[in-house]
Amino acid sequence: MTPEVVALVMLGVTVGMILLGVHIAVALLSTSVLGLILIIGDFGRAVRVLGTGPFYSVFNYEFSVIPLFVLMGLFANAAGASKDLYDTGFNWFGRSKGGLGIVTVLSNAVFAAVTGVSIASAAVFGKIAVPEMRRYGYNMRFSTGCVAGSSALGMLIPPSLLFIVYGLLSGESIGRMFIAGIVPGLILAGVYILGILLMANFRPRMLGDPRTPERITWKQRFRSLGRSSSIGALILLVLGGIYAGVFTPTEAGAVGCIGALVIMIVKRRFTWKNISLALKETGLTTASVFLLIIGAQLFSRMLTVSGLVEVLSNFAVSLSIHPKLVMALMMVILMILGTFLDVTSILLISMPIMLPVAQQLGFNLIWFGVMCTICIETGLITPPFGMSVFVVKSAVGDGVTVEEVFAGSAPFFVLLLLTIVVLLLFPGLSTWLPGLM
């Protein structure tokens, strides 16, 4: 077999192994080793190529941003950030039509600026928002679908774990990637809110039979605003520091950890149990991500040695169609992959092939990263995988079926596709803010 054919076979084997339930890192590492041995034809040389790979894959100061932002999110969550945010939204917007749906979207958007993980948002608001919406007459389908759909904001609004991984794979500035996600994230949140308002006014049955919450005083509103102001200050400190050039993303993560720890102490949520759980979860998440990155880097090296990436890049450039059509095709592929693979796996498998093509076609890699992230996020609410759907189902319990959550997520999937089209047609929406840095 030619090296290119070997690489294609290894790509197919990798996907097959993942579908069979093999851990993504194990699949990437094993096919990388086998592929390099077959391509080079010399076991000793292949092993030497692989010998330094794992070390240099993660021997990078920028990688410390991963545990820092994960720890910051866990500290903030332990401090009660999610409950404070939802209560504030409820007091300010709960009495409007579709108000609790709007509150869920806004709470997810702000919570995303602390955690950066969609699954965390789905788990937390599945327990907080769904019971409240049900109490005020919203049906189970809309309530769970709203939580699952709006969890997609978790990977788009900075700090995003996917943006960190993409930045490390592409060589783009993680800080610029964070800033690039702000406008698209706000647009997606705005589209969701507009969609909920349209449903509430023209198709109210989609929401159930919602009742208006009891009268809320201005005193209650401002008190709740005060309780959540510390989280707003933390977000402003971290993202504002990155945008102003005061902190690097890694330094911002460290400052954010200290800030979240201070909030825990002020809110009297500081316990050794909370600290221990946060540190353990950070360690597990970091180890898992690092193992994935090592596998992806070795897989990328195997593809590069084979020459497959160069062949595909040259083929894409030679096509007599508009580059944005090529981009649209890649986005469709990512969305299809999202129906049966988890979001991190998709990024790690696809980027070694798609990034060189994007570079050859002259795409802005910041915009490309935002587009890839939002397209991959569609997989969170599409069957059969739909990780956010399963997390919401788990959080709610036996009161809802997986099919109901998927059905409730369908309108949000349509709104997500609409946002993708807008961002595809207007790249400046993703590159405007980073261009000011």
Buried (B, 14 or more C-beta within 10 A) or exposed (E): EEBBEBBBBBBEBBBEBBEEEBBBBEBBBBBBBBBBBBBBEEEEEBEEBBEEBBEEBBEEEBBBBBBBBBBBBBBBBBBBBBBBBBBBBBBBBBBBBBBBBBBBBBBBBBBBBBBBBBBBBBBBBBBBBBEBBBEBEBBBBBBBBBBBBBBBBBBBBBBBBBBBBBBBBBEBBBBBBBBBBBBBBBBBBEBBBEBBBBBBEEEEEBBBEBEEBEEBEEEBBEEBBEBBEBBBEBBEBBBEBBBEEEBBBBBBBBBBBEBBBBBBEEBEBBEEEBBEEBBEBBEEBBEBBBBBBBBBBBBBBBBBBBBBBBBBBEEBEEEEEEBBEBBBEBBEBBBBBBEBBBBBBBBBBBBBBBBBBBEBBEBBBBBBBBBBBBBBBBBBBBEEBBBBBBBBBEBBEEEBEBEBBBBBBBBBBEBBBBBBEBBBEEBEBBBBBBEEE
